[in-house]
Amino acid sequence: MPTQPPTVLKPRKTPSQSRSRVTVDAIFEATIQVLLSQGMAGLTTTGVAERAGVSVGTMYQYFPNKQALVYALNERFLTTLAERVEATCDRTQGRPIAEAAEALIDTYWAVKTERVELTQALYRSVAELENDALMHAFAARVDKVTTSMFRQASDFPSLNAAEVNLLLTTVIYGSVRNAFERGLTSDDISSLKFELKAMCRAYLATVGR
């Protein structure tokens, strides 16, 4: 299991001052726009720099190539997603297990749909990335808190919390991604979300017996 990204994907430096953070934010926003309009194949560091209003030299101060740029964009989004999941798990500790599962569904879906275009751009970008280390790091981080949330549910049966967590998170995360890849309408997404909650409740009721 990889724990570190390939050297070629590592940023040259991390912004530490407010001005440099604003610059990197502009670069990330420009990257999203280019990914949406031209895809990964049409993404170039020169094109992103022009759209962001920065010089190519400034771009290379942070990112050595377009893969490193897109990797960093994915990492930023997954960090935000993990933080929101952690907050939800903290808030629902000790609640009934079905309620905890539904809270996780709501949170995951909310983050993914706050900026639909961003989620779409990220899904389109990962095919050409060696992102195993990034995804394993995200999974390890969120599995820790979601497993704890389910284990400490007020009505959790004497089962393996890790197994329950694996099933639920696989179904939830996979359903959300599938919705984006299919390009579902907002009505279809609402229906899918409703049925996903019902399916998770039914599973939990079954294993609880």
Secondary structure, 3 states (H helix, E strand, C coil): CCCCCCHHHCCCCCCCCHHHHHHHHHHHHHHHHHHHHHCCCCCCHHHHHHHHCCCHHHHHHHCCCHHHHHHHHHHHHHHHHHHHHHHHHHHCCCCCHHHHHHHHHHHHHHHHHHCHHHHHHHHHHHHHCCCHHHHHHHHHHHHHHHHHHHHCCCCCCCCCHHHHHHHHHHHHHHHHHHHHHHCCCHHHHHHHHHHHHHHHHHHHHHHHC
